[in-house]
């Protein structure tokens, strides 16, 4: 019986460790980024590039080349979780270091403020 309990505890710990890490949150006080002024340049430089998430390639079904396309994905946890390189998400940009904390804060605050164009 003792072995069964130890085994069940071990399995429980393994399952619990397989979950997704919580998104990192930022203090957005006084920060009101817009897509046009702040986010578009980040998407164009790091995401909507040839062979990745541009309108032609749409890698893994994601097109991040327009405001409407980015907005449709921005509300999904995978959008920020991937860019924050969190456990349980595919790290993006792929095969690259994560965006700077300043860039991630800009994108996160843009989402928190209702994705203004």
Backbone atoms as SQL, in Angstrom:
CREATE TABLE atoms (id INTEGER PRIMARY KEY, chain TEXT, resi INTEGER, resn TEXT, atom TEXT, x REAL, y REAL, z REAL);
INSERT INTO atoms VALUES
  (1, 'A', 1, 'UNK', 'N', 0.818, -1.192, 0.000),
  (2, 'A', 1, 'UNK', 'CA', 0.000, 0.000, 0.000),
  (3, 'A', 1, 'UNK', 'C', 0.866, 1.262, 0.000),
  (4, 'A', 2, 'UNK', 'N', 1.946, 1.230, 0.776),
  (5, 'A', 2, 'UNK', 'CA', 2.843, 2.374, 0.866),
  (6, 'A', 2, 'UNK', 'C', 3.459, 2.680, -0.500),
  (7, 'A', 3, 'UNK', 'N', 3.816, 1.630, -1.239),
  (8, 'A', 3, 'UNK', 'CA', 4.407, 1.809, -2.567),
  (9, 'A', 3, 'UNK', 'C', 3.403, 2.437, -3.535),
  (10, 'A', 4, 'UNK', 'N', 2.150, 2.050, -3.412),
  (11, 'A', 4, 'UNK', 'CA', 1.098, 2.594, -4.274),
  (12, 'A', 4, 'UNK', 'C', 0.927, 4.087, -4.006),
  (13, 'A', 5, 'UNK', 'N', 0.910, 4.480, -2.747),
  (14, 'A', 5, 'UNK', 'CA', 0.756, 5.895, -2.387),
  (15, 'A', 5, 'UNK', 'C', 1.939, 6.710, -2.909),
  (16, 'A', 6, 'UNK', 'N', 3.141, 6.197, -2.735),
  (17, 'A', 6, 'UNK', 'CA', 4.337, 6.883, -3.224),
  (18, 'A', 6, 'UNK', 'C', 4.287, 7.000, -4.747),
  (19, 'A', 7, 'UNK', 'N', 3.868, 5.961, -5.409),
  (20, 'A', 7, 'UNK', 'CA', 3.765, 5.985, -6.869),
  (21, 'A', 7, 'UNK', 'C', 2.729, 7.004, -7.323),
  (22, 'A', 8, 'UNK', 'N', 1.579, 7.046, -6.664),
  (23, 'A', 8, 'UNK', 'CA', 0.534, 8.004, -7.024),
  (24, 'A', 8, 'UNK', 'C', 0.988, 9.440, -6.782),
  (25, 'A', 9, 'UNK', 'N', 1.692, 9.669, -5.694),
  (26, 'A', 9, 'UNK', 'CA', 2.236, 11.012, -5.435),
  (27, 'A', 9, 'UNK', 'C', 3.230, 11.408, -6.523),
  (28, 'A', 10, 'UNK', 'N', 4.072, 10.484, -6.918),
  (29, 'A', 10, 'UNK', 'CA', 5.047, 10.746, -7.977),
  (30, 'A', 10, 'UNK', 'C', 4.370, 11.071, -9.298),
  (31, 'A', 11, 'UNK', 'N', 3.346, 10.330, -9.640),
  (32, 'A', 11, 'UNK', 'CA', 2.600, 10.584, -10.879),
  (33, 'A', 11, 'UNK', 'C', 1.915, 11.945, -10.807),
  (34, 'A', 12, 'UNK', 'N', 1.355, 12.255, -9.654),
  (35, 'A', 12, 'UNK', 'CA', 0.696, 13.553, -9.472),
  (36, 'A', 12, 'UNK', 'C', 1.665, 14.710, -9.660),
  (37, 'A', 13, 'UNK', 'N', 2.871, 14.577, -9.130),
  (38, 'A', 13, 'UNK', 'CA', 3.888, 15.622, -9.297),
  (39, 'A', 13, 'UNK', 'C', 4.298, 15.778, -10.758),
  (40, 'A', 14, 'UNK', 'N', 4.424, 14.682, -11.446),
  (41, 'A', 14, 'UNK', 'CA', 4.787, 14.729, -12.868),
  (42, 'A', 14, 'UNK', 'C', 3.698, 15.422, -13.664),
  (43, 'A', 15, 'UNK', 'N', 2.452, 15.079, -13.430),
  (44, 'A', 15, 'UNK', 'CA', 1.332, 15.693, -14.149),
  (45, 'A', 15, 'UNK', 'C', 1.267, 17.182, -13.838),
  (46, 'A', 16, 'UNK', 'N', 1.426, 17.546, -12.575),
  (47, 'A', 16, 'UNK', 'CA', 1.355, 18.960, -12.187),
  (48, 'A', 16, 'UNK', 'C', 2.465, 19.771, -12.842),
  (49, 'A', 17, 'UNK', 'N', 3.617, 19.177, -13.059),
  (50, 'A', 17, 'UNK', 'CA', 4.740, 19.917, -13.638),
  (51, 'A', 17, 'UNK', 'C', 4.631, 20.050, -15.154),
  (52, 'A', 18, 'UNK', 'N', 3.662, 19.395, -15.767),
  (53, 'A', 18, 'UNK', 'CA', 3.506, 19.441, -17.218),
  (54, 'A', 18, 'UNK', 'C', 2.628, 20.601, -17.684),
  (55, 'A', 19, 'UNK', 'N', 2.047, 21.343, -16.789),
  (56, 'A', 19, 'UNK', 'CA', 1.148, 22.433, -17.149),
  (57, 'A', 19, 'UNK', 'C', 1.890, 23.615, -17.751),
  (58, 'A', 20, 'UNK', 'N', 1.111, 24.597, -18.130),
  (59, 'A', 20, 'UNK', 'CA', 1.677, 25.809, -18.700),
  (60, 'A', 20, 'UNK', 'C', 1.962, 26.813, -17.602),
  (61, 'A', 21, 'UNK', 'N', 3.057, 27.501, -17.762),
  (62, 'A', 21, 'UNK', 'CA', 3.446, 28.535, -16.813),
  (63, 'A', 21, 'UNK', 'C', 2.527, 29.747, -16.975),
  (64, 'A', 22, 'UNK', 'N', 2.229, 30.428, -15.873),
  (65, 'A', 22, 'UNK', 'CA', 1.378, 31.618, -15.916),
  (66, 'A', 22, 'UNK', 'C', 2.066, 32.741, -16.691),
  (67, 'A', 23, 'UNK', 'N', 1.263, 33.512, -17.411),
  (68, 'A', 23, 'UNK', 'CA', 1.802, 34.650, -18.151),
  (69, 'A', 23, 'UNK', 'C', 2.403, 35.669, -17.199),
  (70, 'A', 24, 'UNK', 'N', 3.454, 36.314, -17.644),
  (71, 'A', 24, 'UNK', 'CA', 4.073, 37.396, -16.887),
  (72, 'A', 24, 'UNK', 'C', 3.209, 38.631, -17.092),
  (73, 'A', 25, 'UNK', 'N', 2.903, 39.319, -16.005),
  (74, 'A', 25, 'UNK', 'CA', 2.102, 40.535, -16.107),
  (75, 'A', 25, 'UNK', 'C', 2.989, 41.753, -15.886),
  (76, 'A', 26, 'UNK', 'N', 2.553, 42.881, -16.378),
  (77, 'A', 26, 'UNK', 'CA', 3.333, 44.109, -16.322),
  (78, 'A', 26, 'UNK', 'C', 2.485, 45.242, -15.756),
  (79, 'A', 27, 'UNK', 'N', 3.146, 46.217, -15.166),
  (80, 'A', 27, 'UNK', 'CA', 2.466, 47.424, -14.703),
  (81, 'A', 27, 'UNK', 'C', 2.325, 48.351, -15.904),
  (82, 'A', 28, 'UNK', 'N', 1.104, 48.561, -16.332),
  (83, 'A', 28, 'UNK', 'CA', 0.842, 49.363, -17.530),
  (84, 'A', 28, 'UNK', 'C', 0.428, 50.793, -17.198),
  (85, 'A', 29, 'UNK', 'N', 0.613, 51.195, -15.959),
  (86, 'A', 29, 'UNK', 'CA', 0.244, 52.542, -15.549),
  (87, 'A', 29, 'UNK', 'C', 0.925, 53.574, -16.447),
  (88, 'A', 30, 'UNK', 'N', 0.117, 54.414, -17.074),
  (89, 'A', 30, 'UNK', 'CA', 0.651, 55.477, -17.923),
  (90, 'A', 30, 'UNK', 'C', 1.114, 55.019, -19.291),
  (91, 'A', 31, 'UNK', 'N', 0.993, 53.748, -19.601),
  (92, 'A', 31, 'UNK', 'CA', 1.436, 53.215, -20.890),
  (93, 'A', 31, 'UNK', 'C', 0.217, 52.902, -21.748),
  (94, 'A', 32, 'UNK', 'N', 0.101, 53.543, -22.898),
  (95, 'A', 32, 'UNK', 'CA', -1.043, 53.312, -23.790),
  (96, 'A', 32, 'UNK', 'C', -0.560, 53.077, -25.223),
  (97, 'A', 33, 'UNK', 'N', 0.143, 51.969, -25.447),
  (98, 'A', 33, 'UNK', 'CA', 0.632, 51.700, -26.801),
  (99, 'A', 33, 'UNK', 'C', -0.509, 51.425, -27.769),
  (100, 'A', 34, 'UNK', 'N', -0.271, 51.741, -29.035),
  (101, 'A', 34, 'UNK', 'CA', -1.225, 51.413, -30.093),
  (102, 'A', 34, 'UNK', 'C', -0.546, 50.480, -31.075),
  (103, 'A', 35, 'UNK', 'N', -1.357, 49.827, -31.880),
  (104, 'A', 35, 'UNK', 'CA', -0.802, 48.920, -32.887),
  (105, 'A', 35, 'UNK', 'C', 0.065, 49.704, -33.871),
  (106, 'A', 36, 'UNK', 'N', -0.486, 50.776, -34.421),
  (107, 'A', 36, 'UNK', 'CA', 0.203, 51.527, -35.473),
  (108, 'A', 36, 'UNK', 'C', 1.509, 52.141, -34.983),
  (109, 'A', 37, 'UNK', 'N', 1.467, 52.752, -33.816),
  (110, 'A', 37, 'UNK', 'CA', 2.648, 53.473, -33.327),
  (111, 'A', 37, 'UNK', 'C', 3.681, 52.575, -32.655),
  (112, 'A', 38, 'UNK', 'N', 3.263, 51.447, -32.075),
  (113, 'A', 38, 'UNK', 'CA', 4.179, 50.670, -31.238),
  (114, 'A', 38, 'UNK', 'C', 4.302, 49.187, -31.578),
  (115, 'A', 39, 'UNK', 'N', 3.185, 48.539, -31.816),
  (116, 'A', 39, 'UNK', 'CA', 3.184, 47.077, -31.944),
  (117, 'A', 39, 'UNK', 'C', 3.516, 46.604, -33.351),
  (118, 'A', 40, 'UNK', 'N', 3.049, 47.305, -34.365),
  (119, 'A', 40, 'UNK', 'CA', 3.272, 46.872, -35.752),
  (120, 'A', 40, 'UNK', 'C', 4.756, 46.680, -36.059),
  (121, 'A', 41, 'UNK', 'N', 5.587, 47.623, -35.644),
  (122, 'A', 41, 'UNK', 'CA', 7.026, 47.513, -35.912),
  (123, 'A', 41, 'UNK', 'C', 7.625, 46.271, -35.248),
  (124, 'A', 42, 'UNK', 'N', 7.147, 45.934, -34.061),
  (125, 'A', 42, 'UNK', 'CA', 7.639, 44.737, -33.372),
  (126, 'A', 42, 'UNK', 'C', 7.200, 43.473, -34.096),
  (127, 'A', 43, 'UNK', 'N', 5.943, 43.430, -34.520),
  (128, 'A', 43, 'UNK', 'CA', 5.444, 42.269, -35.259),
  (129, 'A', 43, 'UNK', 'C', 6.211, 42.110, -36.580),
  (130, 'A', 44, 'UNK', 'N', 6.396, 43.226, -37.287),
  (131, 'A', 44, 'UNK', 'CA', 7.101, 43.177, -38.575),
  (132, 'A', 44, 'UNK', 'C', 8.545, 42.713, -38.414),
  (133, 'A', 45, 'UNK', 'N', 9.199, 43.151, -37.356),
  (134, 'A', 45, 'UNK', 'CA', 10.610, 42.814, -37.153),
  (135, 'A', 45, 'UNK', 'C', 10.834, 41.408, -36.618),
  (136, 'A', 46, 'UNK', 'N', 9.908, 40.920, -35.796),
  (137, 'A', 46, 'UNK', 'CA', 10.159, 39.655, -35.101),
  (138, 'A', 46, 'UNK', 'C', 9.213, 38.515, -35.460),
  (139, 'A', 47, 'UNK', 'N', 8.072, 38.816, -36.067),
  (140, 'A', 47, 'UNK', 'CA', 7.054, 37.770, -36.264),
  (141, 'A', 47, 'UNK', 'C', 6.618, 37.619, -37.725),
  (142, 'A', 48, 'UNK', 'N', 6.207, 38.715, -38.326),
  (143, 'A', 48, 'UNK', 'CA', 5.647, 38.680, -39.686),
  (144, 'A', 48, 'UNK', 'C', 6.762, 38.797, -40.717),
  (145, 'A', 49, 'UNK', 'N', 7.752, 37.923, -40.593),
  (146, 'A', 49, 'UNK', 'CA', 8.893, 37.926, -41.510),
  (147, 'A', 49, 'UNK', 'C', 8.728, 36.793, -42.521),
  (148, 'A', 50, 'UNK', 'N', 9.423, 36.892, -43.634),
  (149, 'A', 50, 'UNK', 'CA', 9.336, 35.874, -44.683),
  (150, 'A', 50, 'UNK', 'C', 9.668, 34.496, -44.104),
  (151, 'A', 51, 'UNK', 'N', 8.820, 33.535, -44.388),
  (152, 'A', 51, 'UNK', 'CA', 9.027, 32.175, -43.914),
  (153, 'A', 51, 'UNK', 'C', 8.447, 31.920, -42.531),
  (154, 'A', 52, 'UNK', 'N', 7.928, 32.959, -41.900),
  (155, 'A', 52, 'UNK', 'CA', 7.344, 32.787, -40.555),
  (156, 'A', 52, 'UNK', 'C', 5.859, 33.132, -40.579),
  (157, 'A', 53, 'UNK', 'N', 5.480, 34.184, -39.901),
  (158, 'A', 53, 'UNK', 'CA', 4.064, 34.506, -39.756),
  (159, 'A', 53, 'UNK', 'C', 3.644, 35.702, -40.607),
  (160, 'A', 54, 'UNK', 'N', 4.172, 35.763, -41.823),
  (161, 'A', 54, 'UNK', 'CA', 3.751, 36.803, -42.765),
  (162, 'A', 54, 'UNK', 'C', 2.519, 36.323, -43.534),
  (163, 'A', 55, 'UNK', 'N', 1.953, 37.202, -44.347),
  (164, 'A', 55, 'UNK', 'CA', 0.713, 36.876, -45.064),
  (165, 'A', 55, 'UNK', 'C', 0.878, 35.716, -46.035),
  (166, 'A', 56, 'UNK', 'N', 2.078, 35.516, -46.552),
  (167, 'A', 56, 'UNK', 'CA', 2.322, 34.444, -47.516),
  (168, 'A', 56, 'UNK', 'C', 2.604, 33.116, -46.822),
  (169, 'A', 57, 'UNK', 'N', 3.507, 33.109, -45.875),
  (170, 'A', 57, 'UNK', 'CA', 3.939, 31.865, -45.225),
  (171, 'A', 57, 'UNK', 'C', 2.919, 31.323, -44.227),
  (172, 'A', 58, 'UNK', 'N', 2.382, 32.174, -43.397),
  (173, 'A', 58, 'UNK', 'CA', 1.411, 31.789, -42.364),
  (174, 'A', 58, 'UNK', 'C', 1.835, 30.518, -41.634),
  (175, 'A', 59, 'UNK', 'N', 3.059, 30.499, -41.141),
  (176, 'A', 59, 'UNK', 'CA', 3.602, 29.337, -40.442),
  (177, 'A', 59, 'UNK', 'C', 2.663, 28.913, -39.313),
  (178, 'A', 60, 'UNK', 'N', 2.380, 27.632, -39.248),
  (179, 'A', 60, 'UNK', 'CA', 1.467, 27.044, -38.258),
  (180, 'A', 60, 'UNK', 'C', 0.084, 27.699, -38.264),
  (181, 'A', 61, 'UNK', 'N', -0.279, 28.318, -39.394),
  (182, 'A', 61, 'UNK', 'CA', -1.589, 28.924, -39.530),
  (183, 'A', 61, 'UNK', 'C', -1.702, 30.339, -38.981),
  (184, 'A', 62, 'UNK', 'N', -0.577, 30.934, -38.580),
  (185, 'A', 62, 'UNK', 'CA', -0.605, 32.284, -38.003),
  (186, 'A', 62, 'UNK', 'C', -0.102, 33.323, -38.992),
  (187, 'A', 63, 'UNK', 'N', -0.930, 34.331, -39.226),
  (188, 'A', 63, 'UNK', 'CA', -0.559, 35.486, -40.041),
  (189, 'A', 63, 'UNK', 'C', -0.566, 36.689, -39.100),
  (190, 'A', 64, 'UNK', 'N', 0.601, 37.255, -38.840),
  (191, 'A', 64, 'UNK', 'CA', 0.710, 38.392, -37.931),
  (192, 'A', 64, 'UNK', 'C', 1.141, 39.649, -38.678),
  (193, 'A', 65, 'UNK', 'N', 0.658, 39.778, -39.911),
  (194, 'A', 65, 'UNK', 'CA', 1.089, 40.888, -40.754),
  (195, 'A', 65, 'UNK', 'C', 0.125, 42.069, -40.785),
  (196, 'A', 66, 'UNK', 'N', -1.061, 41.927, -40.216),
  (197, 'A', 66, 'UNK', 'CA', -2.028, 43.025, -40.225),
  (198, 'A', 66, 'UNK', 'C', -2.628, 43.199, -38.833),
  (199, 'A', 67, 'UNK', 'N', -3.210, 44.356, -38.614),
  (200, 'A', 67, 'UNK', 'CA', -3.861, 44.635, -37.327),
  (201, 'A', 67, 'UNK', 'C', -4.917, 43.577, -37.015),
  (202, 'A', 68, 'UNK', 'N', -5.824, 43.322, -37.962),
  (203, 'A', 68, 'UNK', 'CA', -6.905, 42.368, -37.718),
  (204, 'A', 68, 'UNK', 'C', -6.353, 40.977, -37.393),
  (205, 'A', 69, 'UNK', 'N', -5.314, 40.567, -38.092),
  (206, 'A', 69, 'UNK', 'CA', -4.739, 39.239, -37.869),
  (207, 'A', 69, 'UNK', 'C', -4.094, 39.140, -36.482),
  (208, 'A', 70, 'UNK', 'N', -3.387, 40.185, -36.078),
  (209, 'A', 70, 'UNK', 'CA', -2.734, 40.175, -34.768),
  (210, 'A', 70, 'UNK', 'C', -3.788, 40.199, -33.659),
  (211, 'A', 71, 'UNK', 'N', -4.807, 41.028, -33.810),
  (212, 'A', 71, 'UNK', 'CA', -5.864, 41.119, -32.801),
  (213, 'A', 71, 'UNK', 'C', -6.532, 39.767, -32.588),
  (214, 'A', 72, 'UNK', 'N', -6.756, 39.024, -33.655),
  (215, 'A', 72, 'UNK', 'CA', -7.440, 37.732, -33.516),
  (216, 'A', 72, 'UNK', 'C', -6.625, 36.735, -32.699),
  (217, 'A', 73, 'UNK', 'N', -5.301, 36.892, -32.669),
  (218, 'A', 73, 'UNK', 'CA', -4.455, 35.986, -31.889),
  (219, 'A', 73, 'UNK', 'C', -4.033, 36.564, -30.543),
  (220, 'A', 74, 'UNK', 'N', -4.080, 37.875, -30.410),
  (221, 'A', 74, 'UNK', 'CA', -3.559, 38.540, -29.214),
  (222, 'A', 74, 'UNK', 'C', -4.270, 38.129, -27.933),
  (223, 'A', 75, 'UNK', 'N', -5.526, 37.753, -28.013),
  (224, 'A', 75, 'UNK', 'CA', -6.271, 37.407, -26.809),
  (225, 'A', 75, 'UNK', 'C', -6.045, 35.968, -26.359),
  (226, 'A', 76, 'UNK', 'N', -5.321, 35.197, -27.131),
  (227, 'A', 76, 'UNK', 'CA', -5.003, 33.822, -26.753),
  (228, 'A', 76, 'UNK', 'C', -3.744, 33.830, -25.884),
  (229, 'A', 77, 'UNK', 'N', -3.745, 33.043, -24.815),
  (230, 'A', 77, 'UNK', 'CA', -2.574, 32.978, -23.937),
  (231, 'A', 77, 'UNK', 'C', -1.311, 32.568, -24.683),
  (232, 'A', 78, 'UNK', 'N', -1.461, 31.750, -25.710),
  (233, 'A', 78, 'UNK', 'CA', -0.292, 31.284, -26.464),
  (234, 'A', 78, 'UNK', 'C', 0.461, 32.446, -27.114),
  (235, 'A', 79, 'UNK', 'N', -0.240, 33.513, -27.445),
  (236, 'A', 79, 'UNK', 'CA', 0.385, 34.669, -28.091),
  (237, 'A', 79, 'UNK', 'C', 1.476, 35.247, -27.185),
  (238, 'A', 80, 'UNK', 'N', 1.142, 35.608, -25.954),
  (239, 'A', 80, 'UNK', 'CA', 2.136, 36.160, -25.029),
  (240, 'A', 80, 'UNK', 'C', 3.011, 35.068, -24.427),
  (241, 'A', 81, 'UNK', 'N', 2.442, 33.914, -24.117),
  (242, 'A', 81, 'UNK', 'CA', 3.229, 32.824, -23.529),
  (243, 'A', 81, 'UNK', 'C', 4.386, 32.408, -24.414),
  (244, 'A', 82, 'UNK', 'N', 4.151, 32.378, -25.717),
  (245, 'A', 82, 'UNK', 'CA', 5.214, 32.016, -26.663),
  (246, 'A', 82, 'UNK', 'C', 6.296, 33.084, -26.708),
  (247, 'A', 83, 'UNK', 'N', 5.880, 34.347, -26.742),
  (248, 'A', 83, 'UNK', 'CA', 6.870, 35.426, -26.804),
  (249, 'A', 83, 'UNK', 'C', 7.635, 35.570, -25.495),
  (250, 'A', 84, 'UNK', 'N', 7.004, 35.203, -24.372),
  (251, 'A', 84, 'UNK', 'CA', 7.675, 35.277, -23.081),
  (252, 'A', 84, 'UNK', 'C', 8.550, 34.050, -22.813),
  (253, 'A', 85, 'UNK', 'N', 8.539, 33.089, -23.755),
  (254, 'A', 85, 'UNK', 'CA', 9.315, 31.850, -23.650),
  (255, 'A', 85, 'UNK', 'C', 8.962, 31.074, -22.375),
  (256, 'A', 86, 'UNK', 'N', 7.673, 30.967, -22.075),
  (257, 'A', 86, 'UNK', 'CA', 7.217, 30.283, -20.879),
  (258, 'A', 86, 'UNK', 'C', 7.057, 28.790, -21.113),
  (259, 'A', 87, 'UNK', 'N', 7.181, 28.033, -20.026),
  (260, 'A', 87, 'UNK', 'CA', 7.021, 26.578, -20.077),
  (261, 'A', 87, 'UNK', 'C', 5.612, 26.246, -20.547),
  (262, 'A', 88, 'UNK', 'N', 5.517, 25.327, -21.495),
  (263, 'A', 88, 'UNK', 'CA', 4.232, 24.888, -22.008),
  (264, 'A', 88, 'UNK', 'C', 3.828, 25.575, -23.296),
  (265, 'A', 89, 'UNK', 'N', 4.629, 26.534, -23.749),
  (266, 'A', 89, 'UNK', 'CA', 4.364, 27.255, -24.997),
  (267, 'A', 89, 'UNK', 'C', 5.565, 27.104, -25.930),
  (268, 'A', 90, 'UNK', 'N', 5.321, 27.168, -27.235),
  (269, 'A', 90, 'UNK', 'CA', 6.416, 27.139, -28.205),
  (270, 'A', 90, 'UNK', 'C', 7.096, 28.504, -28.204),
  (271, 'A', 91, 'UNK', 'N', 8.374, 28.541, -27.867),
  (272, 'A', 91, 'UNK', 'CA', 9.112, 29.801, -27.770),
  (273, 'A', 91, 'UNK', 'C', 9.195, 30.499, -29.128),
  (274, 'A', 92, 'UNK', 'N', 8.804, 31.764, -29.125),
  (275, 'A', 92, 'UNK', 'CA', 8.860, 32.597, -30.324),
  (276, 'A', 92, 'UNK', 'C', 9.562, 33.899, -29.987),
  (277, 'A', 93, 'UNK', 'N', 10.307, 34.481, -30.897),
  (278, 'A', 93, 'UNK', 'CA', 10.620, 33.977, -32.228),
  (279, 'A', 93, 'UNK', 'C', 11.387, 32.650, -32.144),
  (280, 'A', 94, 'UNK', 'N', 11.062, 31.776, -33.045),
  (281, 'A', 94, 'UNK', 'CA', 11.663, 30.444, -33.064),
  (282, 'A', 94, 'UNK', 'C', 13.172, 30.540, -33.285),
  (283, 'A', 95, 'UNK', 'N', 13.913, 29.733, -32.530),
  (284, 'A', 95, 'UNK', 'CA', 15.376, 29.672, -32.630),
  (285, 'A', 95, 'UNK', 'C', 16.031, 31.041, -32.430),
  (286, 'A', 96, 'UNK', 'N', 15.448, 31.833, -31.550),
  (287, 'A', 96, 'UNK', 'CA', 15.970, 33.171, -31.295),
  (288, 'A', 96, 'UNK', 'C', 15.740, 33.505, -29.829),
  (289, 'A', 97, 'UNK', 'N', 16.476, 34.491, -29.347),
  (290, 'A', 97, 'UNK', 'CA', 16.239, 34.922, -27.973),
  (291, 'A', 97, 'UNK', 'C', 14.894, 35.637, -27.910),
  (292, 'A', 98, 'UNK', 'N', 14.328, 35.681, -26.717),
  (293, 'A', 98, 'UNK', 'CA', 13.023, 36.326, -26.587),
  (294, 'A', 98, 'UNK', 'C', 13.166, 37.836, -26.756),
  (295, 'A', 99, 'UNK', 'N', 12.058, 38.468, -27.028),
  (296, 'A', 99, 'UNK', 'CA', 12.036, 39.914, -27.171),
  (297, 'A', 99, 'UNK', 'C', 12.454, 40.551, -25.846),
  (298, 'A', 100, 'UNK', 'N', 12.877, 41.790, -25.904),
  (299, 'A', 100, 'UNK', 'CA', 13.289, 42.491, -24.687),
  (300, 'A', 100, 'UNK', 'C', 12.086, 42.661, -23.761),
  (301, 'A', 101, 'UNK', 'N', 12.355, 42.851, -22.483),
  (302, 'A', 101, 'UNK', 'CA', 11.269, 43.081, -21.528),
  (303, 'A', 101, 'UNK', 'C', 10.465, 44.318, -21.900),
  (304, 'A', 102, 'UNK', 'N', 11.131, 45.324, -22.435),
  (305, 'A', 102, 'UNK', 'CA', 10.438, 46.545, -22.867),
  (306, 'A', 102, 'UNK', 'C', 9.472, 46.239, -24.001),
  (307, 'A', 103, 'UNK', 'N', 9.910, 45.446, -24.978),
  (308, 'A', 103, 'UNK', 'CA', 9.033, 45.080, -26.100),
  (309, 'A', 103, 'UNK', 'C', 7.864, 44.219, -25.624),
  (310, 'A', 104, 'UNK', 'N', 8.144, 43.268, -24.746),
  (311, 'A', 104, 'UNK', 'CA', 7.082, 42.408, -24.217),
  (312, 'A', 104, 'UNK', 'C', 6.078, 43.220, -23.412),
  (313, 'A', 105, 'UNK', 'N', 6.559, 44.171, -22.650),
  (314, 'A', 105, 'UNK', 'CA', 5.661, 45.039, -21.873),
  (315, 'A', 105, 'UNK', 'C', 4.786, 45.862, -22.811),
  (316, 'A', 106, 'UNK', 'N', 5.366, 46.380, -23.882),
  (317, 'A', 106, 'UNK', 'CA', 4.599, 47.157, -24.850),
  (318, 'A', 106, 'UNK', 'C', 3.458, 46.330, -25.418),
  (319, 'A', 107, 'UNK', 'N', 3.756, 45.114, -25.841),
  (320, 'A', 107, 'UNK', 'CA', 2.739, 44.248, -26.433),
  (321, 'A', 107, 'UNK', 'C', 1.683, 43.858, -25.389),
  (322, 'A', 108, 'UNK', 'N', 2.126, 43.491, -24.205),
  (323, 'A', 108, 'UNK', 'CA', 1.199, 43.093, -23.153),
  (324, 'A', 108, 'UNK', 'C', 0.278, 44.252, -22.759),
  (325, 'A', 109, 'UNK', 'N', 0.829, 45.453, -22.628),
  (326, 'A', 109, 'UNK', 'CA', 0.011, 46.612, -22.254),
  (327, 'A', 109, 'UNK', 'C', -0.942, 46.996, -23.378),
  (328, 'A', 110, 'UNK', 'N', -0.524, 46.796, -24.613),
  (329, 'A', 110, 'UNK', 'CA', -1.411, 47.028, -25.761),
  (330, 'A', 110, 'UNK', 'C', -2.642, 46.128, -25.646),
  (331, 'A', 111, 'UNK', 'N', -2.411, 44.863, -25.320),
  (332, 'A', 111, 'UNK', 'CA', -3.516, 43.908, -25.163),
  (333, 'A', 111, 'UNK', 'C', -4.380, 44.305, -23.963),
  (334, 'A', 112, 'UNK', 'N', -3.730, 44.596, -22.845),
  (335, 'A', 112, 'UNK', 'CA', -4.463, 44.953, -21.623),
  (336, 'A', 112, 'UNK', 'C', -5.317, 46.204, -21.842),
  (337, 'A', 113, 'UNK', 'N', -4.870, 47.117, -22.681),
  (338, 'A', 113, 'UNK', 'CA', -5.611, 48.353, -22.951),
  (339, 'A', 113, 'UNK', 'C', -6.658, 48.192, -24.052),
  (340, 'A', 114, 'UNK', 'N', -6.908, 46.962, -24.489),
  (341, 'A', 114, 'UNK', 'CA', -7.992, 46.737, -25.452),
  (342, 'A', 114, 'UNK', 'C', -7.568, 46.762, -26.916),
  (343, 'A', 115, 'UNK', 'N', -6.311, 46.513, -27.210),
  (344, 'A', 115, 'UNK', 'CA', -5.732, 46.432, -28.560),
  (345, 'A', 115, 'UNK', 'C', -6.084, 47.634, -29.464),
  (346, 'A', 116, 'UNK', 'N', -5.821, 48.865, -28.997),
  (347, 'A', 116, 'UNK', 'CA', -6.139, 50.037, -29.843),
  (348, 'A', 116, 'UNK', 'C', -5.303, 50.057, -31.120),
  (349, 'A', 117, 'UNK', 'N', -5.962, 50.452, -32.205),
  (350, 'A', 117, 'UNK', 'CA', -5.263, 50.510, -33.483),
  (351, 'A', 117, 'UNK', 'C', -4.419, 51.768, -33.546);
